[in-house]
Amino acid sequence: MAGGGTTAACVSTDLEHWHRLPGVEVEDTPAHEAPVVFEWKSFYWLMVDPLNEQGLRVYRSTDAATWTVQPNKLLDGKGRRTDDGNGGSHPDVVHL
């Protein structure tokens, strides 16, 4: 993954054997990890942690198959507190 990464959608009926869904993938350079997908405000959203970069890369989709990268990353850069020296990494979403 040194040159880039691909996040793909897979399905399983037994959580042991997985099958990749054709045509549902996001290629990204640089490499990335920790993909999280959720639905919000009539769109699907995908967040990934790009390796060797600060912040979270965000993609948007209307069908969860074709993804468009958003122009700005989330949590890109230092926070306001003394110990907040890094940007966001390894995202997650909690529905309240």
N, C-alpha and C positions, 0 to 999 in steps of 0.2 A: 504494500500500500504506500510505498514511498512517493509514488508519483500521483496518487489520487485514490479515491475510494468509491465504492458503489453501495448504496443502500437499496435493498430490494424487499419486496413483500413476499412472504412465504406463508403457507398454510399447513396444518397438521391435524389429523384425526386422533392421534394417540400421544402427541407431544414427544415422540421419539423419532419419527420419520417425517421429514419436512419436504415440501415441494414448492419450488419457486414459481410465482405467478408471472407469466410472460408479459412483458411490456410495462410492468410497474417497477420502475427503478429511478434512482436519482444518482447521477454521476457527479462527483465533486472533486475539485482540486483546490487545495491540498486534501490529503487524506482526512477522514473524519471518523468519529465513533459516537456511541451513545445516542442513536436516533430515537426520537419520541414523536409520535403522531397523535393528534387529537382533533376533534371537530369543534369549531367555535364560530358563531356569527355567520352561518351559511357557507363556511369554507373549511377545508382540511388544512391543518398546519403541521409542518415537520420542522423540528429543531434538531441540529446536530452540533457536536463539539468538534470544530476543526482543529486537527493536531498542529502544534507549533504556532497557534494564533490565539489571541485573547478574544473572548466573547463567544456568542452562539450564533451560528448561521441559521437563517429562517427561510423556509420555503412555503408557498401557498398553492392550493389546488382546489378546483371545483369538483373534481371527480376522484381524487385520491390515486390517480394514475399518472397524470401529467402535472409536473411541479415547476413553479417559477420561483427562482431565488429572489428574495427581497433585498432592497438596496442597502439596508442598514442591519448590522448585527446587534443582538441584545447583549447587555452587560459587557460592552466592549471597553475595557480599560479599568483603571483603578477606581475603587469606591471612595467614599468620603471619610471613612474611619481609618485610623492608623494601621490596623491589621488587614485592611482590604487592598492588598497589593496586586491582586490578580483580577482578571475579568471572569465572567461566568464560565462554568464548565459542567459537563455531564448534567443536562437539563432533566427536569421532570415536571409533570403537571398534576395538580391536585384540584379536583372538582369539589367545591363546597356547596 
